[in-house]
């Protein structure tokens, strides 16, 4: 597939693919005699994975580390990254639960719109 096809199927723009390639997240694809990049189908899956894992809070540095894990010592690094991300996810979940509780109070009529910001601020500060 050419770069435009991969970008379309993966839901990103061409510059994103080139950026991922420069960062080493995508292997440089072979080129046609005319200089066009020809990507394998697996590239679409890899780009979708990168996009999804970023949506979940992983940085591109985290993704690079995950992709570079190849030997036995790397499993320690993978566990460290996973542990850090789990802590981050749990903190976000706590904040979302507090936000949910504040919105539930508003819906139940226990707070009015003018008090909403106070409820939300209190909920998110308490969650820390």
C-alpha positions as a printed Julia matrix, in Angstrom:
128×3 Matrix{Float64}:
   0.0     0.0    0.0
   1.13    3.54  -0.63
   1.44    6.02   2.21
  -1.88    7.71   1.46
  -3.74    4.4    1.6
  -2.14    3.48   4.93
  -2.95    6.92   6.34
  -6.57    6.64   5.26
  -7.05    3.11   6.6
  -5.34    3.96   9.89
  -7.23    7.22  10.31
  -4.14    9.46  10.45
  -2.51   11.88   8.08
   0.54   11.21   5.95
   2.73   13.44   8.13
   1.92   11.24  11.13
   3.21    8.19   9.28
   6.39    9.99   8.29
   6.86   11.18  11.88
   6.4     7.66  13.25
   8.92    6.43  10.71
  11.46    9.1   11.74
  10.98    8.14  15.42
  11.53    4.48  14.61
   7.98    3.41  15.46
   7.55    2.22  11.87
  10.21    0.46   9.89
  11.19    2.28   6.73
   9.22    0.58   3.96
  10.72   -0.51   0.69
  10.35    1.94  -2.15
   9.35    1.51  -5.73
  11.8     2.5   -8.46
   9.79    5.74  -8.62
  10.5     6.43  -4.93
   7.04    5.63  -3.57
   6.87    3.98  -0.15
   5.12    0.6   -0.23
   3.86   -0.41   3.21
   2.75   -3.87   4.28
  -0.8    -4.3    5.65
   0.65   -4.81   9.16
   1.56   -1.12   9.19
  -2.11   -0.17   9.5
  -2.46   -2.39  12.58
   0.67   -0.96  14.13
  -0.45    2.64  13.56
  -3.9     1.88  14.99
  -2.2     0.33  18.03
  -0.04    3.44  18.5
  -3.07    5.71  18.24
  -5.14    3.63  20.65
  -2.41    3.27  23.25
  -1.85    7.04  23.13
  -5.59    7.55  23.75
  -5.13    5.42  26.85
  -2.43    7.72  28.18
   0.81    6.22  26.92
   3.38    8.61  25.48
   5.32    7.92  22.3
   8.37    7.35  24.5
   6.4     4.61  26.29
   5.42    3.12  22.93
   9.05    3.21  21.78
  10.1     1.4   24.96
   7.38   -1.21  24.54
   8.38   -1.83  20.93
  12.06   -2.09  21.89
  11.55   -4.81  24.49
  13.28   -7.85  23.05
  15.43   -9.57  25.66
  14.92  -11.03  29.13
  16.02   -7.88  30.92
  13.44   -5.94  29.0
  10.64   -7.66  30.93
  11.68   -5.66  33.99
  11.33   -2.49  31.94
   7.95   -3.62  30.63
   6.73   -4.29  34.17
   7.97   -0.85  35.28
   6.15    0.88  32.43
   3.01   -1.13  33.09
   3.16   -0.36  36.82
   3.54    3.36  36.19
   0.67    3.36  33.71
  -1.53    1.34  36.05
  -1.0     3.94  38.78
  -1.88    6.7   36.31
  -4.99    4.85  35.12
  -6.14    4.24  38.69
  -5.69    7.92  39.57
  -7.76    8.89  36.52
 -10.41    6.37  37.51
 -10.59    7.91  41.0
 -11.03   11.36  39.45
 -13.72   10.07  37.11
 -15.57    8.41  40.01
 -15.48   11.68  41.94
 -16.71   13.56  38.88
 -19.48   10.99  38.43
 -20.55   11.45  42.05
 -20.63   15.24  41.67
 -22.71   14.99  38.5
 -25.04   12.49  40.2
 -25.66   15.07  42.95
 -26.5    17.66  40.31
 -28.86   15.3   38.48
 -30.55   14.29  41.74
 -31.26   17.95  42.48
 -28.84   18.12  45.39
 -26.95   20.91  43.64
 -27.91   23.55  41.12
 -25.97   24.7   38.09
 -24.36   27.57  39.98
 -23.01   25.14  42.56
 -21.74   22.69  39.96
 -18.26   24.19  39.67
 -17.87   24.06  43.46
 -18.98   20.41  43.5
 -16.61   19.52  40.68
 -13.65   21.33  42.21
 -14.27   19.69  45.57
 -14.73   16.28  43.96
 -11.51   16.47  42.0
  -9.45   17.88  44.87
 -10.75   15.21  47.25
  -9.85   12.53  44.68
  -6.18   13.53  44.91
